[in-house]
């Protein structure tokens, strides 16, 4: 009896110590790194000076994403335009390995939705058919407009020319300098596709 109580006490003690260690680790992981926060402010100021010449901004705080809510960064500088009081984030995109800001991202999303899509969608329907499923959006992961065309049929010989004509149209008539374009056949396994990334 005493032996089983002793074993139970040891097991409960080990569990209690493990819980305390996990709790302390969690608390430590929730606190931002002060050096990283300062580095984020410095990077943001340099980025703003380079990309927004002649404008006055205030870097007033740093957001630390301790819960993984934001896909591309853990730290983001909170910035305020001194003239308009507009607020946005400046951060280092860990996937693309470059500085970005949420203001430009929103402008690019708007551009894809309201400038590119109205020009591209009618072209796709006209050239590829009414039953074609297409989507035009700004891809934050790619840092450019993304166009996905799904054709509900198998590949035919004229598709390569259709696709190349689309790329020419995007560059020449729409004025896209950068885009990721994918054309996928949905009849079988979606293995066949055309891709252009420029």
N, C-alpha and C positions, 0 to 999 in steps of 0.2 A: 504494500500500500504506500509506504513512504517512498519507495523507489519510483512508482508511477507518478506520484505528486512531484517528485524532484524532476523527472523527465518532462512532465507537463509544464512546470515552472520554467525550465530551460527553453522549451519550444516557445512558450508565450513571451519570454524575454527576448529571444531572437526575433520574433515577429514584431515586437514593440520597437526594437532597435532599427529594424528594416523600415518600419513605417516612419520613424523619426528621420532617418537618413533620406528617404524619398521626399518627405515634406520639406526638409531643408534644401535638397536639390531643386525642388520645384520653386521654392521662394527665391533661390539664387538665380534660377533661369528667368524669372519674371522681371528681374532688375536689369535696366539697360547698362551697357558698358559706357562709362563716362568718356573714355578716349574715343570710342567709336562715335559717340554723340558729337564731340567736338570736331572730329574729322568730317562728319556729315555736314556740319555748319560751314566749315571751310570749303569743302567741295561745292556746296550749294552757292556760296558767294562767288567763287571762281566761275561756275557755270552761268550764273546770272550776268556777271560782268561780260562774259564772252557772247552770250546769246541774246541779251536784251540791252544793248548799248543805248545809253541816253535815258534809261528808265531808272527809277529809284525804288528799291525794294528793302524790306526789313525781314531778316531771318529771325523770327521771334520764338521759335521752339523747335524741338525735334520729336517726331513721332517714333516710338519704338514698338514694333509689331511683335509682341511677345507671345501672341497666340497663333501666328501663321495665317492671318487674315488676308495679307497681301502676297501675291504670288511672286513678285519680282524683286522685292526688297524687304529688309528687316528694319532699316532706319530711313526716315525721310524728313528733310527739313521743311518746316512749316514757314511759308513765305507770304508776305503781304505787300501788295503794290501800294506805295505811299500816296500815289495820286488818286487811284480808284477804290482803294481798300479791298480789292479783289484778293482772295486767298487761294493758294494752291500748294502742292507738294513738289519738292525737288529731291530726286533720289538717284542712286546708282543702280541701274538695272543689272542684276547679277547674271541673268541669262545672256543678254546682249553685250555685257561688259562695257556699258557706256552710261553717261549721265542723261537723265530725262526729267521732264516735269509734267505734272498732270494737266496743266493748261494746254500744252501742245498736244498731248494725247487726246484730249477732248476735241480740240480743233481737227485733228486727223480723223477721229470717228465721225465728226460732223461732215467733213470733206468726203469721206467714203460714202456716207449715207445720202447726202443731199447734192453732191456734185458728180461723183463717179457713178453711183448706182443708176440714176435716171438716164445716163447716157449709155451705160453698158447693158442694162437689162433688155431694152427693146432690141438692141443689136443681137444679143444672144438668142432671144425668142425668134427673131426674123431668120437668123442663119442656122440655128440648131433645131428649131421646131417648138411648137406650142407646149409640148409635153416635157420640155427640158426644165429641170429644177436647178436654179442658180442662186447663189448668195454672194453679195458684195459687202465686205466689212473691213474695218481696220483691225489688223492683228497686232496686239501689243507684243506678243511673243516674237513675231517676225520683225516688228517695227516698220510695217508697210501695209498697203492695201492687199487684202486677200480675196481672191475670186475663186469660187468653187462651182463647177458646172457638173451636174449629174445627168448623164444621158441614159434613158431607159431602153437601151438597145445594145447590140453588139457593135464592135468596131467595124468601120468600113474604110475603103481605100482613100476616100476624099477627106477623112477626118483630120489628117495631118495638115492639109492645106487650110481647112477651116480654122484649125487651132492657130496656125501661123498667121492667118489673116486677122484673127482676133488680137493677137499680140501686136501686130502692126497697127491696128485700129487703136488699141490702148495707148501705145506710145505716141503715134502721130496725131490722131484726132481727139483723144481724151486728154492727152498731155501727161500721162503717168510716167514718172521717171523711175519709180520702183514699185514692184508688185510681185506677188506670189500667185500664180494662176495654175489651177489644177482642173483637168477635165477627166471625169471618171465615168466608166460604164457600169451601170447598176444591174444589168440583166443577170450576170453570173456572180462572180466573187469580188468584183471591183478590183481585180488584179490589173486589168489593162487601164492605163491612164497616160495622159500627156501632162507634162509639167514645164512651166517656165518660171524662173525666179530671176528677176532683174532689178 
